[in-house]
């Protein structure tokens, strides 16, 4: 079975998303180092926030079939530079998290992810399950 690596800044919901995908109780925790949960690889936000850690992301991607760039729709910041996904030798998708929030920037967030190299973009809420079926179908088709 293939693996998915989740990449995004601190607080975008990578761990929460993985807990939802694994049908686990959602409990907030700060990821301190790369963690492996079956077919999911959770990375610390610092790996995208500090370009010196990009090599760690590249190395982790060798174990993956998909790189998921995760961006919070309520954030005005984007840490993914244009073409970021080109450094990976696997499929790159974008995931917009927290789509259930009132203060959102769907169009801008989708644009960030596409410019970063996402082949497709999915909007999800791990808390309400909005959009999760489409994301799961995509992941199942690849992994």
PADOSE-442907 format. One record per residue: y, x, z of N, C-alpha, C in turn; residue number from 0. Coordinates in nm, 4 decimals. Atoms other than C-alpha are relative to their C-alpha. Layout:
// PADOSE-442907
((Y,X,Z),(Y,X,Z),(Y,X,Z),NUM)
...
// end
This chain:
// PADOSE-442907
((-0.1181,0.0843,0.0000),(0.0000,0.0000,0.0000),(0.1233,0.0881,0.0000),0)
((-0.1234,-0.0758,0.0106),(0.3483,0.1246,-0.0865),(0.0884,-0.0141,0.1223),1)
((-0.0929,-0.0006,-0.1130),(0.6369,0.1889,0.1480),(0.1419,-0.0233,-0.0481),2)
((-0.1416,0.0229,0.0243),(1.0026,0.0899,0.1666),(0.0787,0.0761,0.1051),3)
((-0.0881,-0.0693,-0.0928),(1.2693,0.3118,0.3202),(0.1325,-0.0755,0.0028),4)
((-0.1249,0.0726,-0.0186),(1.5741,0.1313,0.4613),(0.1092,0.0988,0.0383),5)
((-0.1098,-0.0935,-0.0188),(1.9022,0.3239,0.4392),(0.1295,-0.0795,0.0142),6)
((-0.1290,0.0664,-0.0191),(2.2384,0.2087,0.5740),(0.0663,0.0518,0.1257),7)
((-0.0729,-0.0519,-0.1153),(2.5069,0.2840,0.8279),(-0.0454,-0.0674,0.1284),8)
((0.0330,0.0540,-0.1319),(2.4669,0.2191,1.1983),(0.0495,-0.1439,0.0115),9)
((-0.0385,0.1382,-0.0284),(2.4684,-0.1509,1.2863),(-0.0090,-0.0978,-0.1146),10)
((0.0087,0.0939,0.1121),(2.3981,-0.3012,0.9433),(-0.1183,-0.0953,0.0116),11)
((0.1124,0.0901,-0.0214),(2.0715,-0.4549,1.0629),(-0.1315,0.0461,-0.0594),12)
((0.1254,-0.0508,0.0578),(1.7989,-0.2289,0.9237),(-0.1193,-0.0288,0.0905),13)
((0.1103,0.0199,-0.0943),(1.5810,-0.2450,1.2356),(-0.0292,-0.1489,0.0174),14)
((0.0169,0.1455,-0.0131),(1.6396,-0.6199,1.2758),(-0.0714,-0.0558,-0.1226),15)
((0.0641,0.0445,0.1235),(1.5418,-0.6726,0.9125),(-0.1479,0.0357,-0.0003),16)
((0.1409,-0.0423,-0.0062),(1.2205,-0.4733,0.9603),(-0.0766,-0.0849,0.1009),17)
((0.0662,0.0849,-0.0997),(1.1384,-0.6714,1.2758),(-0.0284,-0.1374,-0.0594),18)
((0.0204,0.1297,0.0639),(1.1835,-0.9932,1.0747),(-0.1125,0.0078,-0.1025),19)
((0.1040,-0.0150,0.1019),(0.9679,-0.8669,0.7870),(-0.1389,0.0130,0.0620),20)
((0.1278,-0.0179,-0.0700),(0.6941,-0.7807,1.0391),(-0.0321,-0.1177,0.0933),21)
((0.0179,0.1182,-0.0850),(0.7256,-1.1224,1.2116),(-0.0005,0.0348,0.1481),22)
((-0.0123,-0.0402,-0.1398),(0.8220,-0.9532,1.5382),(0.1203,-0.0690,0.0628),23)
((-0.1166,0.0493,-0.0712),(1.0607,-1.0760,1.8032),(0.1148,0.0963,-0.0246),24)
((-0.1150,-0.0854,0.0283),(1.4073,-0.9491,1.7169),(0.0627,0.0474,0.1304),25)
((-0.0568,-0.0646,-0.1188),(1.5232,-0.7063,1.9832),(0.0856,0.1153,-0.0492),26)
((-0.0869,-0.1078,0.0445),(1.8227,-0.4810,1.9289),(-0.0427,0.1320,0.0619),27)
((0.0216,-0.1354,-0.0494),(1.7530,-0.1112,1.9565),(0.0627,0.0958,-0.0984),28)
((-0.0629,-0.1022,0.0829),(1.9308,0.1949,1.8243),(-0.1076,0.0961,-0.0483),29)
((0.0967,-0.0931,0.0575),(1.7155,0.3990,1.5871),(0.0560,0.1412,0.0111),30)
((-0.0467,-0.1363,-0.0252),(1.7466,0.7621,1.6929),(-0.0544,0.1011,-0.1004),31)
((0.0645,-0.0878,0.0980),(1.5134,0.9220,1.4373),(-0.0749,-0.0898,-0.0975),32)
((0.0763,0.0804,0.0950),(1.3212,0.8054,1.1320),(-0.1244,-0.0538,0.0695),33)
((0.1150,0.0646,-0.0622),(1.0571,0.5576,1.2461),(-0.0816,-0.0704,-0.1074),34)
((0.0919,0.0584,0.0962),(0.7524,0.4348,1.0575),(-0.0654,-0.1229,0.0613),35)
((0.0594,0.1264,-0.0432),(0.6396,0.0720,1.0909),(-0.0887,-0.0502,-0.1133),36)
((0.0875,0.0393,0.1102),(0.3406,0.0307,0.8607),(0.0601,0.0444,-0.1312),37)
((-0.0558,-0.0352,0.1308),(0.4888,0.0139,0.5115),(0.1521,0.0143,-0.0003),38)
((-0.1455,-0.0086,-0.0089),(0.8500,0.0230,0.6371),(0.0434,0.1274,0.0720),39)
((-0.0568,-0.1192,-0.0601),(1.0508,0.3361,0.7124),(0.1440,-0.0325,0.0392),40)
((-0.1320,0.0299,-0.0542),(1.3564,0.2825,0.9349),(0.0737,0.1316,0.0221),41)
((-0.0759,-0.1234,-0.0156),(1.6270,0.5479,0.9192),(0.1222,-0.0234,0.0883),42)
((-0.1224,0.0123,-0.0792),(1.9131,0.6143,1.1610),(0.1223,-0.0119,-0.0914),43)
((-0.1229,0.0127,0.0774),(2.2587,0.5166,1.0363),(0.0674,0.1325,-0.0270),44)
((-0.0623,-0.1314,0.0162),(2.3684,0.8749,1.0829),(-0.0471,0.0706,-0.1264),45)
((0.0514,-0.0647,0.1206),(2.1546,0.9723,0.7825),(0.0853,-0.0312,-0.1234),46)
((-0.0911,0.0307,0.1112),(2.4020,0.7981,0.5488),(0.1441,0.0305,0.0391),47)
((-0.1370,-0.0236,-0.0459),(2.7123,0.8477,0.7615),(0.0395,0.1470,-0.0098),48)
((-0.0247,-0.1440,0.0079),(2.6790,1.2281,0.7447),(-0.0733,0.0574,-0.1208),49)
((0.0651,-0.0506,0.1217),(2.6132,1.3704,0.3965),(-0.0939,0.1181,0.0225),50)
((0.0915,-0.1127,-0.0244),(2.4448,1.6747,0.5512),(-0.1433,-0.0473,0.0244),51)
((0.1333,0.0549,-0.0214),(2.1498,1.4421,0.6264),(-0.0608,-0.0620,-0.1258),52)
((0.0542,0.0563,0.1234),(2.1061,1.3279,0.2641),(-0.1346,0.0623,-0.0346),53)
((0.1274,-0.0659,0.0311),(1.8282,1.5846,0.2291),(-0.1152,-0.0638,0.0777),54)
((0.1036,0.0693,-0.0774),(1.6372,1.4023,0.5058),(-0.0391,-0.1299,-0.0695),55)
((0.0294,0.1243,0.0723),(1.6667,1.0774,0.3090),(-0.0824,0.0280,-0.1254),56)
((0.0757,-0.0360,0.1202),(1.5447,1.2474,-0.0074),(-0.1443,0.0330,0.0375),57)
((0.1343,-0.0377,-0.0442),(1.2488,1.3962,0.1791),(-0.0798,-0.1226,0.0427),58)
((0.0697,0.1222,-0.0422),(1.1601,1.0611,0.3406),(-0.0359,-0.0884,-0.1190),59)
((0.0265,0.0857,0.1158),(1.1800,0.8890,0.0026),(-0.1254,0.0421,-0.0754),60)
((0.1233,-0.0439,0.0657),(0.8844,1.0982,-0.1170),(-0.1189,-0.0840,0.0456),61)
((0.1068,0.0849,-0.0529),(0.6681,0.8687,0.1002),(0.0199,-0.1466,-0.0368),62)
((-0.0349,0.1392,0.0267),(0.8267,0.5520,-0.0413),(-0.0157,-0.0356,-0.1476),63)
((0.0008,0.0539,0.1354),(0.7979,0.3324,-0.3483),(0.1314,-0.0696,-0.0313),64)
((-0.1285,0.0683,0.0139),(1.1326,0.1618,-0.2882),(0.0972,0.0566,0.1031),65)
((-0.1091,-0.0314,-0.0921),(1.4619,0.2720,-0.1369),(0.0885,-0.1228,0.0049),66)
((-0.0850,0.1171,-0.0186),(1.6551,-0.0224,0.0061),(0.1317,0.0443,0.0617),67)
((-0.1334,-0.0292,-0.0496),(2.0284,0.0360,0.0416),(0.0492,-0.1248,0.0712),68)
((-0.0335,0.1159,-0.0820),(2.1399,-0.1935,0.3239),(0.1478,0.0043,0.0363),69)
((-0.1431,0.0095,-0.0250),(2.5024,-0.3075,0.3526),(0.0300,-0.1332,0.0670),70)
((-0.0426,0.1176,-0.0770),(2.6537,-0.5548,0.6018),(0.1130,-0.0707,-0.0759),71)
((-0.1029,0.0724,0.0758),(2.8561,-0.8284,0.4224),(0.1291,-0.0211,0.0786),72)
((-0.1228,0.0177,-0.0791),(3.1058,-0.8419,0.7096),(0.0800,0.1296,0.0105),73)
((-0.0648,-0.1306,-0.0121),(3.1975,-0.4732,0.6823),(0.0907,0.0293,-0.1189),74)
((-0.0900,-0.0434,0.1066),(3.4919,-0.3409,0.4844),(-0.0314,0.1427,-0.0425),75)
((0.0359,-0.1374,0.0306),(3.3389,0.0080,0.4851),(-0.1297,0.0046,-0.0795),76)
((0.1252,-0.0270,0.0699),(3.0784,0.1365,0.2459),(-0.0217,0.1506,-0.0005),77)
((0.0315,-0.1418,-0.0060),(2.9095,0.4720,0.2977),(-0.0799,0.0481,-0.1205),78)
((0.0757,-0.0389,0.1181),(2.7195,0.4671,-0.0308),(0.0965,0.0418,-0.1110),79)
((-0.0859,-0.0398,0.1114),(2.9022,0.6752,-0.2913),(-0.0566,-0.0517,-0.1322),80)
((0.0506,0.0422,0.1310),(2.8801,0.5663,-0.6564),(-0.1110,0.0946,-0.0470),81)
((0.1117,-0.0785,0.0506),(2.5505,0.6807,-0.8066),(-0.0926,0.0553,0.1072),82)
((0.0811,-0.0518,-0.1107),(2.3949,0.7484,-0.4643),(-0.1494,-0.0155,-0.0266),83)
((0.1418,0.0270,0.0236),(2.0637,0.5920,-0.5665),(-0.0639,0.0890,-0.1048),84)
((0.0544,-0.0865,0.1054),(2.0268,0.8346,-0.8579),(-0.0761,0.1196,0.0548),85)
((0.0696,-0.1166,-0.0552),(1.9018,1.1042,-0.6209),(-0.1453,-0.0305,0.0369),86)
((0.1360,0.0387,-0.0345),(1.5835,0.9082,-0.5562),(-0.0831,-0.0191,-0.1259),87)
((0.0898,0.0100,0.1141),(1.2844,0.9123,-0.7875),(-0.0870,-0.1254,0.0086),88)
((0.0703,0.1277,-0.0160),(1.1785,0.5570,-0.6965),(0.0983,-0.1136,-0.0248),89)
((-0.0839,0.1181,0.0195),(1.3102,0.2045,-0.7419),(0.1000,-0.0113,0.1152),90)
((-0.1045,0.0186,-0.1001),(1.6392,0.1369,-0.5589),(0.0478,-0.1445,-0.0071),91)
((-0.0517,0.1369,-0.0075),(1.7354,-0.2127,-0.4432),(0.1111,-0.0036,0.1040),92)
((-0.1053,0.0202,-0.0988),(2.0322,-0.3410,-0.2469),(-0.0298,-0.1224,0.0845),93)
((0.0173,0.1140,-0.0899),(2.0163,-0.5678,0.0553),(0.1313,-0.0227,0.0740),94)
((-0.1195,0.0398,-0.0735),(2.3233,-0.7499,0.1866),(-0.0458,-0.0759,0.1235),95)
((0.0427,0.0637,-0.1245),(2.2664,-0.8379,0.5522),(0.1119,-0.0848,0.0593),96)
((-0.0915,0.0845,-0.0774),(2.4302,-1.0902,0.7843),(0.0721,-0.1033,-0.0867),97)
((-0.0631,0.0976,0.0889),(2.4964,-1.3438,0.5069),(0.0286,-0.1327,0.0696),98)
((-0.0264,0.1211,-0.0755),(2.4991,-1.6156,0.7731),(0.1342,0.0046,0.0731),99)
((-0.1274,-0.0156,-0.0701),(2.8268,-1.4827,0.9179),(0.1139,-0.0639,-0.0785),100)
((-0.1128,0.0660,0.0651),(3.1524,-1.6662,0.8455),(0.0915,0.0989,-0.0721),101)
((-0.0875,-0.1006,0.0608),(3.3557,-1.3536,0.7711),(-0.0848,0.0896,-0.0900),102)
((0.0853,-0.0772,0.0892),(3.1807,-1.2187,0.4635),(0.0749,0.0416,-0.1261),103)
((-0.0564,-0.0560,0.1225),(3.2581,-1.0216,0.1504),(-0.1134,0.0179,-0.1010),104)
((0.1172,-0.0057,0.0877),(2.9687,-1.1089,-0.0828),(0.0254,0.0802,-0.1284),105)
((-0.0242,-0.0625,0.1298),(3.1231,-1.0021,-0.4132),(0.0239,0.1497,0.0144),106)
((-0.0317,-0.1418,-0.0202),(3.2616,-0.6716,-0.2828),(-0.1248,0.0765,0.0443),107)
((0.1217,-0.0650,-0.0489),(2.9375,-0.5893,-0.0999),(-0.1001,0.0191,-0.1138),108)
((0.0909,-0.0113,0.1145),(2.7280,-0.6607,-0.4094),(0.0488,0.1088,-0.0953),109)
((-0.0570,-0.1029,0.0871),(2.9641,-0.4424,-0.6140),(-0.0275,0.1392,0.0565),110)
((0.0299,-0.1294,-0.0631),(2.9241,-0.1554,-0.3630),(-0.1439,0.0429,-0.0305),111)
((0.1422,-0.0321,0.0153),(2.5459,-0.1737,-0.3903),(-0.0368,0.0294,-0.1450),112)
((0.0272,-0.0244,0.1424),(2.5366,-0.1959,-0.7689),(0.0577,0.1352,-0.0428),113)
((-0.0610,-0.1287,0.0337),(2.7776,0.0976,-0.8017),(-0.0781,0.1165,0.0609),114)
((0.0794,-0.1041,-0.0652),(2.5561,0.2933,-0.5612),(-0.1331,0.0224,-0.0707),115)
((0.1224,-0.0184,0.0764),(2.2608,0.2405,-0.7949),(-0.1089,-0.1025,0.0228),116)
((0.1006,0.1044,-0.0231),(2.0818,-0.0736,-0.6776),(-0.0309,-0.0732,-0.1305),117)
((0.0435,0.0706,0.1212),(1.8784,-0.2281,-0.9603),(0.0122,-0.1508,0.0164),118)
((-0.0138,0.1415,-0.0317),(1.8871,-0.5679,-0.7895),(0.0529,-0.0099,0.1423),119)
((-0.0616,0.0170,-0.1317),(2.0668,-0.7077,-0.4840),(-0.0448,-0.1335,0.0588),120)
((0.0468,0.1187,-0.0713),(1.9406,-0.9568,-0.2250),(0.0886,-0.0229,0.1218),121)
((-0.0769,0.0370,-0.1185),(2.1472,-1.1404,0.0355),(-0.0927,-0.0651,0.1007),122)
((0.0922,0.0510,-0.1012),(1.9620,-1.2042,0.3609),(0.0664,-0.0133,0.1368),123)
((-0.0302,0.0063,-0.1423),(1.9975,-1.3068,0.7209),(-0.1330,0.0082,0.0731),124)
((0.1245,-0.0149,-0.0767),(1.7213,-1.1776,0.9469),(-0.0045,-0.0987,0.1153),125)
((-0.0041,0.0948,-0.1122),(1.8365,-1.4245,1.2131),(-0.0319,-0.1430,-0.0433),126)
((0.0233,0.1373,0.0466),(1.8297,-1.7459,1.0039),(-0.1060,-0.0080,-0.1092),127)
((0.0982,-0.0113,0.1088),(1.5777,-1.6267,0.7396),(0.0557,-0.0346,-0.1378),128)
((-0.0612,0.0273,0.1295),(1.8248,-1.7085,0.4618),(-0.0265,0.1172,-0.0947),129)
((0.0236,-0.1013,0.1019),(1.7239,-1.5199,0.1470),(-0.1224,0.0875,0.0216),130)
((0.1138,-0.0869,-0.0309),(1.4184,-1.3616,0.3091),(-0.1162,-0.0202,-0.0980),131)
((0.1114,0.0254,0.0922),(1.1688,-1.5299,0.0738),(0.0152,0.0793,-0.1289),132)
((-0.0235,-0.0751,0.1232),(1.3294,-1.3704,-0.2344),(-0.0208,0.1491,0.0230),133)
((0.0180,-0.1421,-0.0309),(1.3381,-1.0281,-0.0673),(-0.1481,0.0336,0.0173),134)
((0.1433,-0.0230,-0.0218),(0.9753,-1.0550,0.0442),(-0.0757,-0.0024,-0.1330),135)
((0.0650,0.0064,0.1316),(0.8692,-1.1579,-0.3079),(0.0266,0.1288,-0.0781),136)
((-0.0323,-0.1264,0.0701),(1.0502,-0.8516,-0.4509),(-0.0794,0.1152,0.0590),137)
((0.0716,-0.1100,-0.0634),(0.8967,-0.6157,-0.1967),(-0.1498,-0.0085,-0.0285),138)
((0.1423,0.0174,0.0292),(0.5488,-0.7606,-0.2530),(-0.0342,0.0377,-0.1444),139)
((0.0265,-0.0341,0.1396),(0.5835,-0.7074,-0.6277),(0.0019,0.1507,-0.0240),140)
((-0.0131,-0.1445,0.0178),(0.6615,-0.3391,-0.5770),(-0.0943,0.0774,0.0902),141)
((0.0837,-0.0731,-0.0941),(0.4668,-0.2357,-0.2701),(-0.1338,-0.0687,0.0122),142)
// end
